[in-house]
């Protein structure tokens, strides 16, 4: 910003006076004369463990080109899909199998019909998906009403620790298919939507209606994840988005301490931990063997392809640089500044790639 171009703040009751500016329109720009590091390539070859299938009109060749330019050597595509839906994604990425690993969902068809034999069908479909290329399962997801991400049939009222899922998780261990699981949402989505909620402008869009009947709360969802991980020590689990414990990383740390079969990806949550760089960097260093790089790209295919560059470049900047007071409103809908974590090389190498090699054996 050129300080010579700054105009004096208007006086009185004008459209630009603070009383008339809506918070949703607030777009602060840092004027601190601090470093602005542009990092277009990850410092070390990286695996993106949390991406999604773009729509059928997306050029996978162009996506591949941008990944290569960013030093992303492989992306894990969490499809949610089974059946014909998974087959379509396999076809969509068939020419780029060297750069994309496809993970499938669980087929819950008939799970709520007594005597339907759905679990045998689900196991058979898991085997079929694995045979045609599925390297893992995910992203499974429970935000309180049950496992709803898998397609074509969501598993409402069936939480991650439900005994009905045990045969599927056991089978994943036998097939050496890691399981990626999203439970809960960041804590701001559960707090009152009022002036005390510093993440409200992002949280409001993703708020949790806690009046819903049969809805599990934040703590219960974390416990359901822990029970599933504990019950299946032969299966590798990846907790998406720091298990949504960005406000309390010690809670995730306790689970990582207890369960060697649990890992966590950092996808779409650097915009939260980047507000507390010393706290977050200490966590990255302590659990450097258990964290995985991810972007969450492809979840919203309406985003332009340039969004790929935005996510990767901002992720690298926050992980690798020591930059201060960063605003990027395309990257984050929160109204707080972000700070680089300046992670050491040994942590970056593990985070970007080496830990994932351990996950896949």
C-alpha positions in Angstrom: 0.0 0.0 0.0 1.3 3.5 -0.9 0.9 5.6 2.2 0.8 8.7 0.1 -2.5 7.5 -1.4 -4.2 7.1 2.0 -7.0 9.7 2.3 -8.1 11.1 5.7 -11.0 9.2 7.3 -14.3 10.9 6.5 -16.0 12.8 9.3 -19.6 12.6 10.3 -22.3 10.2 9.3 -21.2 9.2 5.8 -21.4 5.8 4.1 -17.7 5.2 4.9 -17.9 6.1 8.6 -17.4 3.2 11.0 -21.0 3.3 12.1 -22.1 2.4 8.6 -19.5 -0.2 7.6 -20.9 -3.7 7.8 -18.7 -6.3 9.2 -19.2 -8.6 6.2 -17.7 -5.8 4.1 -14.7 -5.2 6.3 -11.5 -6.0 4.3 -8.5 -4.9 6.4 -5.2 -4.4 4.6 -1.9 -4.6 6.6 0.2 -1.5 6.4 3.1 -2.9 8.5 6.4 -2.7 6.7 7.2 -6.4 7.3 8.4 -9.2 5.0 6.0 -10.4 2.3 7.4 -13.7 1.2 6.0 -15.2 -2.0 6.5 -19.0 -2.1 5.1 -20.7 -5.2 6.7 -24.1 -4.6 6.9 -26.2 -1.5 10.4 -26.3 -0.2 10.3 -30.1 -0.5 8.3 -32.5 -2.7 4.8 -32.7 -1.1 1.8 -35.0 -1.1 -1.6 -33.4 -0.7 -3.5 -35.9 1.4 -6.8 -34.0 1.4 -8.2 -33.0 -2.0 -11.5 -33.8 -3.7 -12.8 -34.6 -7.2 -13.4 -31.6 -9.3 -16.5 -31.5 -11.6 -16.5 -33.2 -14.9 -15.7 -30.0 -16.8 -12.4 -29.5 -14.9 -9.2 -30.0 -16.9 -7.3 -32.5 -14.9 -4.3 -31.8 -17.1 -4.3 -28.2 -16.0 -4.7 -29.2 -12.4 -1.8 -31.6 -12.8 0.3 -28.8 -14.3 -0.4 -26.5 -11.4 0.4 -29.2 -8.9 3.7 -29.9 -10.6 4.6 -26.2 -10.6 3.8 -26.1 -6.8 6.0 -29.2 -6.2 3.0 -31.3 -5.3 4.0 -34.7 -6.5 0.8 -36.5 -5.6 -2.8 -35.6 -4.5 -5.1 -37.9 -2.6 -8.6 -37.4 -4.0 -11.2 -38.1 -1.3 -14.2 -38.9 -3.5 -16.9 -39.9 -1.0 -18.1 -42.2 -3.8 -19.0 -45.8 -4.3 -20.6 -47.7 -7.2 -21.1 -45.9 -10.4 -20.0 -42.6 -8.9 -16.6 -44.0 -8.0 -16.3 -45.6 -11.4 -16.8 -42.1 -13.0 -14.1 -40.6 -10.9 -11.7 -43.4 -11.9 -12.5 -42.6 -15.5 -12.0 -38.8 -14.9 -8.5 -39.3 -13.5 -7.4 -42.4 -15.5 -4.7 -40.6 -17.5 -3.1 -39.2 -14.4 -2.9 -42.2 -12.1 0.8 -41.4 -11.5 -0.3 -38.1 -9.8 -3.6 -38.9 -8.1 -4.6 -41.6 -5.6 -8.4 -42.1 -5.4 -10.1 -43.0 -2.1 -13.7 -44.3 -2.0 -16.6 -44.0 0.4 -18.6 -46.7 2.2 -21.9 -47.9 0.6 -24.6 -47.7 3.2 -27.4 -48.8 0.9 -30.0 -50.5 3.1 -28.2 -49.9 6.4 -31.5 -48.7 8.0 -33.6 -51.7 6.7 -33.5 -54.7 9.1 -32.4 -57.9 7.4 -31.2 -56.1 4.2 -27.8 -57.7 4.4 -26.3 -54.2 3.8 -23.0 -54.9 5.5 -22.2 -57.9 3.2 -22.9 -55.6 0.2 -20.9 -52.8 1.7 -17.9 -55.1 2.2 -18.2 -56.4 -1.3 -18.3 -52.9 -2.7 -15.3 -51.9 -0.6 -13.4 -54.9 -2.1 -14.5 -53.9 -5.6 -13.5 -50.3 -5.2 -10.1 -51.4 -3.9 -9.6 -53.8 -6.8 -10.2 -51.0 -9.4 -7.9 -48.6 -7.7 -9.1 -47.2 -4.3 -6.1 -46.8 -2.1 -8.0 -45.6 1.0 -11.4 -44.6 2.3 -12.7 -41.0 2.8 -13.5 -38.5 3.6 -16.0 -39.9 6.0 -17.9 -37.2 7.9 -20.0 -36.7 11.0 -21.0 -33.2 12.1 -23.5 -34.5 14.6 -26.3 -36.3 12.7 -24.3 -39.3 11.6 -22.0 -40.3 8.8 -23.3 -38.4 5.8 -20.5 -37.8 3.3 -20.5 -41.2 1.6 -22.5 -41.6 -1.5 -25.0 -42.5 -2.8 -26.6 -43.2 0.6 -25.7 -41.2 3.7 -25.5 -43.1 7.0 -27.5 -40.8 9.2 -27.8 -41.8 12.9 -24.8 -44.0 12.5 -21.8 -42.4 14.2 -18.1 -43.3 13.7 -18.0 -45.6 16.7 -21.2 -47.5 15.8 -20.7 -51.2 16.0 -22.3 -51.6 12.6 -19.2 -50.0 11.0 -16.7 -52.3 12.7 -16.5 -54.9 9.9 -15.8 -52.1 7.4 -13.0 -50.6 9.5 -11.5 -54.0 10.1 -11.6 -54.7 6.4 -9.8 -51.4 5.7 -7.0 -52.6 8.0 -6.8 -55.9 6.2 -6.6 -54.2 2.8 -4.1 -51.5 4.1 -6.6 -48.8 3.2 -6.2 -45.7 5.5 -9.5 -44.1 6.6 -9.9 -40.3 6.5 -12.5 -39.0 8.9 -14.0 -35.5 9.5 -15.7 -35.1 12.9 -17.3 -32.0 14.3 -16.5 -28.4 13.1 -14.2 -25.7 14.5 -15.4 -24.5 17.9 -16.4 -21.1 16.7 -19.3 -22.8 14.8 -20.7 -23.9 18.2 -20.3 -20.6 20.1 -23.1 -18.0 20.3 -23.3 -15.9 17.2 -22.7 -12.6 18.9 -20.2 -9.9 19.4 -18.0 -12.1 21.6 -17.3 -14.7 18.8 -14.1 -13.5 17.1 -14.6 -16.0 14.3 -18.2 -15.2 13.7 -18.0 -14.0 10.2 -16.7 -17.4 9.0 -18.5 -19.4 11.7 -21.9 -18.0 10.9 -22.0 -19.7 7.5 -21.1 -23.1 9.0 -22.8 -22.7 12.4 -24.2 -25.8 14.1 -27.8 -25.8 15.0 -27.5 -27.4 18.4 -31.3 -27.6 18.8 -31.5 -30.4 16.3 -32.9 -33.6 17.8 -30.3 -36.5 18.1 -27.4 -34.1 17.3 -24.1 -35.1 18.9 -22.1 -32.1 20.3 -18.5 -31.3 19.8 -17.2 -33.4 22.8 -19.3 -36.4 21.9 -18.1 -36.4 18.3 -14.4 -36.3 19.4 -15.1 -39.2 21.7 -16.7 -41.2 18.9 -13.6 -40.7 16.8 -11.4 -41.8 19.7 -13.5 -44.9 20.3 -13.3 -46.0 16.7 -9.5 -45.5 16.6 -9.1 -47.4 19.8 -11.3 -50.3 18.7 -9.3 -50.8 15.4 -5.6 -50.7 16.1 -4.8 -52.4 12.9 -6.4 -49.7 10.8 -4.8 -46.3 10.1 -7.0 -43.3 10.7 -6.5 -39.8 9.5 -8.4 -37.1 11.5 -9.1 -34.3 9.0 -8.5 -30.7 9.8 -6.6 -31.3 13.1 -9.7 -33.2 14.2 -11.2 -29.7 14.4 -9.2 -29.1 17.6 -7.4 -26.0 16.4 -8.5 -24.1 19.5 -7.2 -26.9 21.8 -4.4 -28.7 20.1 -3.5 -30.4 23.3 -6.7 -32.4 23.0 -5.6 -33.8 19.6 -2.1 -34.3 21.1 -3.5 -36.6 23.8 -5.1 -38.8 21.2 -1.9 -38.9 19.1 0.0 -39.9 22.3 -2.4 -42.8 23.0 -3.0 -44.2 19.5 -0.1 -44.9 17.2 -2.6 -45.7 14.4 -3.9 -42.1 14.4 -2.6 -39.3 12.2 -4.1 -35.8 11.5 -4.1 -33.6 8.4 -3.9 -29.9 8.5 -6.2 -29.1 5.5 -8.2 -25.9 5.5 -7.1 -25.0 9.1 -3.9 -23.0 8.7 -6.3 -20.0 8.6 -7.0 -20.8 12.3 -3.6 -22.0 13.7 -1.9 -19.2 11.8 -3.3 -16.8 14.3 -1.3 -18.4 17.1 2.1 -19.1 15.5 4.2 -19.9 18.5 1.5 -22.2 20.0 1.0 -23.9 16.6 4.7 -24.2 15.7 5.4 -25.9 19.0 2.6 -28.4 18.3 4.0 -29.1 14.8 7.4 -29.8 16.2 6.2 -32.1 19.0 4.0 -34.1 16.7 6.1 -33.8 13.6 5.8 -37.5 12.9 2.0 -37.6 12.9 0.9 -34.6 10.8 0.1 -34.6 7.1 -0.2 -31.7 4.6 -3.5 -31.2 2.8 -5.4 -28.5 0.9 -9.1 -29.4 0.7 -9.0 -28.2 -2.9 -11.8 -29.5 -5.1 -14.4 -29.5 -2.4 -16.0 -26.4 -4.1 -15.5 -26.9 -7.9 -17.1 -23.5 -8.5 -13.8 -22.0 -7.5 -11.7 -20.8 -10.4 -8.5 -22.8 -11.2 -6.4 -19.9 -9.9 -7.7 -20.8 -6.5 -5.3 -23.7 -6.6 -2.4 -21.3 -6.6 -3.9 -19.2 -3.8 -4.3 -22.2 -1.5 -0.9 -23.7 -2.2 1.0 -20.4 -2.1 -0.6 -19.2 1.2 -0.1 -22.6 2.7 3.6 -22.6 1.9 4.0 -19.1 3.2 2.3 -19.9 6.5 4.3 -23.1 7.0 7.7 -21.9 5.8 8.0 -18.2 6.4 8.2 -16.0 9.4 6.0 -13.3 7.9 3.8 -11.2 10.2 0.3 -9.8 10.0 -0.9 -11.4 6.8 -4.4 -10.8 5.3 -5.6 -12.8 2.4 -9.4 -12.7 2.1 -9.5 -15.2 -0.7 -7.7 -17.7 1.6 -9.5 -17.0 4.8 -13.0 -15.7 5.6 -12.0 -14.9 9.2 -11.3 -11.3 10.1 -8.0 -11.9 11.9 -4.4 -11.6 10.6 -2.2 -14.7 10.1 1.4 -15.3 10.9 4.0 -17.6 9.4 5.1 -20.6 11.5 8.6 -20.7 10.2 8.8 -24.5 10.6 12.3 -26.1 10.5 13.3 -28.2 7.5 13.0 -31.6 9.3 9.4 -30.8 10.2 8.6 -29.7 6.7 10.0 -32.8 5.1 7.9 -35.0 7.3 4.8 -32.9 7.0 5.0 -32.6 3.2 5.8 -36.2 2.3 7.6 -38.5 4.7 4.7 -39.1 7.1 2.4 -40.0 4.3 4.9 -42.7 3.1 4.6 -44.2 6.6 0.8 -44.0 6.4 0.7 -46.1 3.2 3.3 -48.5 4.5 
